[in-house]
Amino acid sequence: MNILDNGIESYLNDVIPDRDSVLTAMEEYATQNNFPIVGPLVGRLLYVLAYATKAKRVLELGSGFGYSAYWFAKAVGNDGIVLCTDKNPENEKKAKAYFKRGKISDRMQFHTGDALSIFDIAEGDFDIIFNDVDKELYPKVFKKAIPRLKKGGLLISDNALWKGKVLDKNPDAATAGVLTYTRLAYSSRELFNTIIPLRDGVIVSVKL
Ligand SMILES: C[S@@+](CC[C@H](N)C(=O)[O-])C[C@H]1O[C@@H](n2cnc3c(N)ncnc32)[C@H](O)[C@@H]1O
């Protein structure tokens, strides 16, 4: 199920300006290889959220080849850091090549392995934690992420509407992961949440 009306989605895509040459190349790679990136509409949302909150320390869980991280990198500026994670070593190689082309390597770190293990390795708390790992893991991510978020920090998760499967009467494991995460977020006294129905849905939670 498309979350947005097709005409509205086309309008939103037509109204935004062209991306820089590196983001454009990343979008082309994603299209050619059927790789699920957040795309420019959500990319711009990530930029706005990071820039508006003056985020300087961003942790990404499930970075793929670095497309969403690239938007964060632009927003945090050259005194910020974006810590990327992905389980596939090929993604780290590709991401680093794109970061070099975009002259943002100075603010990027990449950990290859299970994204959840980063919570045992990385020191300090984060202004933004962005979650885009396998959907079954969302509840685990939620529990690990909240204690590592600064007060006023944002926990952002992609695919909050999961192609409309959140409406399924018999949800599969991935959908159940998204549903449980959403329930955890809305029942937490530590968070204030909103779901933005852009692309596949983005849930944004601020730590109170
Ligand atoms: C949807 S893609 C990420 C796209 C990226 N956020 C973007 O928009 O540019 C999900 C990525 O998460 C990675 N992933 C899924 N589960 C993971 C886990 N448990 N640990 C590390 N990486 C994981 C996959 O290898 C894949 O590259």
The ligand as an SDF file (V2000), in Angstrom:
LIG
                    3D

 27 29  0  0  0  0  0  0  0  0999 V2000
   16.6500    0.2510    4.8460 C   0  0  0  0  0  0  0  0  0  0  0  0
   18.3450   -0.0480    4.7970 S   0  0  0  0  0  0  0  0  0  0  0  0
   19.0550    1.4460    5.4290 C   0  0  0  0  0  0  0  0  0  0  0  0
   18.9660    2.6170    4.5310 C   0  0  0  0  0  0  0  0  0  0  0  0
   19.5840    3.8630    5.0850 C   0  0  0  0  0  0  0  0  0  0  0  0
   19.1060    4.2120    6.4080 N   0  0  0  0  0  0  0  0  0  0  0  0
   19.2790    5.0010    4.1470 C   0  0  0  0  0  0  0  0  0  0  0  0
   18.1220    5.4610    4.1210 O   0  0  0  0  0  0  0  0  0  0  0  0
   20.1720    5.4170    3.4320 O   0  0  0  0  0  0  0  0  0  0  0  0
   18.5530   -1.0570    6.2190 C   0  0  0  0  0  0  0  0  0  0  0  0
   20.0000   -1.3970    6.4900 C   0  0  0  0  0  0  0  0  0  0  0  0
   20.0540   -1.9020    7.7990 O   0  0  0  0  0  0  0  0  0  0  0  0
   21.0100   -2.9320    7.8390 C   0  0  0  0  0  0  0  0  0  0  0  0
   20.6400   -3.7400    9.0000 N   0  0  0  0  0  0  0  0  0  0  0  0
   19.4780   -4.3790    9.2440 C   0  0  0  0  0  0  0  0  0  0  0  0
   19.4830   -4.9770   10.4480 N   0  0  0  0  0  0  0  0  0  0  0  0
   20.7090   -4.7100   10.9840 C   0  0  0  0  0  0  0  0  0  0  0  0
   21.3480   -5.0340   12.1980 C   0  0  0  0  0  0  0  0  0  0  0  0
   20.7610   -5.7820   13.1300 N   0  0  0  0  0  0  0  0  0  0  0  0
   22.5900   -4.5650   12.4140 N   0  0  0  0  0  0  0  0  0  0  0  0
   23.2140   -3.8140   11.4880 C   0  0  0  0  0  0  0  0  0  0  0  0
   22.6580   -3.4900   10.3200 N   0  0  0  0  0  0  0  0  0  0  0  0
   21.4350   -3.9140   10.0680 C   0  0  0  0  0  0  0  0  0  0  0  0
   20.9190   -3.6280    6.4990 C   0  0  0  0  0  0  0  0  0  0  0  0
   22.1540   -4.2320    6.1620 O   0  0  0  0  0  0  0  0  0  0  0  0
   20.5710   -2.4630    5.5700 C   0  0  0  0  0  0  0  0  0  0  0  0
   21.7110   -1.9460    4.9390 O   0  0  0  0  0  0  0  0  0  0  0  0
  1  2  1  0
  2  3  1  0
  2 10  1  0
  3  4  1  0
  4  5  1  0
  5  6  1  0
  5  7  1  0
  7  8  2  0
  7  9  1  0
 10 11  1  0
 11 12  1  0
 11 26  1  0
 12 13  1  0
 13 14  1  0
 13 24  1  0
 14 15  1  0
 14 23  1  0
 15 16  2  0
 16 17  1  0
 17 18  1  0
 17 23  2  0
 18 19  1  0
 18 20  2  0
 20 21  1  0
 21 22  2  0
 22 23  1  0
 24 25  1  0
 24 26  1  0
 26 27  1  0
M  CHG  2   2   1   9  -1
M  END
$$$$
